[in-house]
Amino acid sequence: MLLDPFTLAAVALLGLGAAVIGAVGGFGTGIILTAALAPLIGVKALVPVLAVAGVILVSLLLGAELAGPAVLATDALITIALDFSKALLFQRFDLLDGQHFFTGVVIGVASIPGSALGAWLVARMHAHLHVLFMEGLILFGGGFMLWHSWS
């Protein structure tokens, strides 16, 4: 059974927003999606769904001193290869059904314009503002996880 239209729209908006933040911040897409999607689709569905949608490897690529379009292109290629392999594995062990696959596709498709928007913002953002954004994202993410761990 597929998700209801409202939940599917929320999932798509989360994918878009997480991709923008991940593209601007250089990391965080997977963490944002994990925290935001768990209450919507359940923890058990989270791993197979994210395997279809996947997490961005930008922080690793930046550590390897890639920059700009090279980071985005390399990340995209690695993500596609890894996520395709994980999706096949999850499907083989009956962990990825049609509903989860479709949900992952919705998130993945929604992240395409989000990543493009994030890249556009970074190209126009001053380096100081970018650093402040990344630090704010780290503080917000850490606080969000702490708040959820205590509630």
Salt bridges, closest charged atoms under 4 A:
ASP83 OD1 - LYS86 NZ 3.42
ASP97 OD1 - HIS100 ND1 2.94
